[in-house]
Amino acid sequence: MNPLHSTFIEHQLSGRYICNTHIEPLLSAYNTTVIGHSETGLPIYRICVGAGKTKVLMWSQMHGNESTTTKSVFDLLRFLQSDKSLIEPLQLSIIPILNPDGAKSYNRFNANQVDLNRDAIDLSQVESRILRKEFDEFSPDYAFNLHDQRTIFGVEAKPATLSLLAPALDKERSFNDCRNKAAQLAASVFQGLQSSSIASQIGRFDDQFNPNCVGDAFQSLGVPTLLIEAGHYQDDYHREKTRTFVFDAYVLALQAIGTSNFSDFSIYHSIPQNKKIFFDYLFRNVHYVDRGKEKTGDVGLQYKEVLNSNQIEFHPVFTAAGDLSKAYGHIEPNCENLEPFVFKIEESAQNLLKSLNL
């Protein structure tokens, strides 16, 4: 998509752990304002770019442990400093970390253990009110809701490296002019990435309507809203490769908006639905012990992401056993020489990997 992307990577941001202390040294390069403070008093920043007619609101790390889209936001900012043509017709309001408390603790929730993406109606949390105030005052023509999805999602037999969605605006999941525009925007990203290495690894996220979800709420209020979910790419658990595809998605979406040149609506429905079909490790046809009984079948492990000394560690945890023939593993070791093993607790999963020199 963009062979020069490496030129614009913000190298001061890397890995999965991204919080205010990581982005604050970068903010002086941009038109940055503090638009409020989190439940514990951490600043919530907004970056404004461009002075064009068409307004786009973007927010990332609504869930504090979903940081890939934030890295890509700063890659985009560097790119926009060098390519004025893309931003000329646009005006961007970007909230790079909406949930700084969750980001600091590497937590999905805010300091009150509330999922901000289930707070669109009640607006019970200060972060939710800050986003809604920015939405009301900025009055965007488009909104980008930026997230990470878990490694469990796949598109057929491949990981879902990127998932897109034009969120539903009602329980019937109907389409009006607003949602049609969001779907065409998603289609533009999907079509634009067909020449990339993830052409077959782009999914469509589930569109079940939830009025408490911010994307659904904004769509129902008449603002075309695009959900972008950063996912897993092969051997890329720190999502440094994925960030490049998210960057490409931003550029494609902004190009479509800026030029009013969108892909056909029908392409949106050709995007395959992503599904929960992956384990991080999948051991096929192994002997294992479950509650004292020896069994033969498949065993799946998922990583639990743990913050330790400002680094994210990946701890394998036993997740499922039995017939997992319809599932896939990002890693599928050869298990021919595996002896019977007790799969019960996290330590057992770690010992299993050690026994296989993984």
Protein Blocks (a to p, Z undefined) as FASTA:
>chain_A
ZZmlmmmocfkbgcjbdcfklmmmmmmmpccddfbdcfkopacddddedjbfbdcdddeh
kblklmklmmmmmmmmmmmmmmmmlmmmpccdddfblblmlmmnopabdfkopafklmmm
nomafklmmmmmmmmmnopabdcddddddfkbcehjaccfbccddddfbfnopacfklmm
mmmmmmmmmmmmmmpmklmmcccddfbdcfkbmklmmmmnopacddddddddehilnomm
mmmmmmmmmmmmmmmmmnopacdfklmmmpccdddfbcfbdcehiaddeehiacdddddd
ddddddeehiacdddddfbgcjfklbccfbdcdfklpccdddfbfmlmmmmmmmnoZZ
